[in-house]
Amino acid sequence: MPLTTLDPITALIVIDLQKGIVNGNFLHPVGGIIDRSRALIDAFRAKNLPVVLVNVAGRPPGRTEQGPRSNTSFSEGWTGLLPQLDRQPGDIVVTKRSWGAFATTDLEGQLKARGVTQVVVTGVVTSGGVEATARQAYEQGFNVTLALDAMTDLREEAHQHSIRNVFPRVGETGSAQEIIALLEKRSATS
């Protein structure tokens, strides 16, 4: 579905652009993902709209076929947000211990207290933190938009499955530039 509109109070949620993750073997150059996410951050800040920076510092403890799921300790600085995001005092910073940014945090309450009705989601990985956050946002009643060129994954088939099969069911998709253009258009008509 083509990108149609942004609600008056839309928040940007940037998933897991942190020091311990961005050195992965991603499908797309991570520098471009960071640059497009930063362009969105700048556009949202310029419109005084909420920016949410999410990092991950653990995982749910349940058993999986991949072995024990204990909360392991991470190396020094692993959870630190990338300096390129230029964290500001007004940003909402959320540390999650699950794939999605809503399940183990107070993010829903923080956004609803600010009157947010829509979220734009970017970051890594497409089929993990980004998809889980988009699904959870949709389930909490937010309109969801996904910036497809501001996310990446480790596996092509996982990335494409999210984009083709999941995202159209939970929201709208577009490029970072299309989302920025909608922000500008909305401001010009307000």
Secondary structure, DSSP 4 states (H G I P E B T S, - for coil): -------SSEEEEEE--BTTTTTS--SS-HHHHHHHHHHHHHHHHHTT--EEEEEE-------BTTB----PPPPTTTTPBPGGG---TTSEEEEESSSSSSTTSSHHHHHHHTT--EEEEEEE-IIIIIHHHHHHHHHTT-EEEEEEEEEE-S-HHHHHHIIIIIHHHH-EEE-HHHHHHHHHHHHHH-
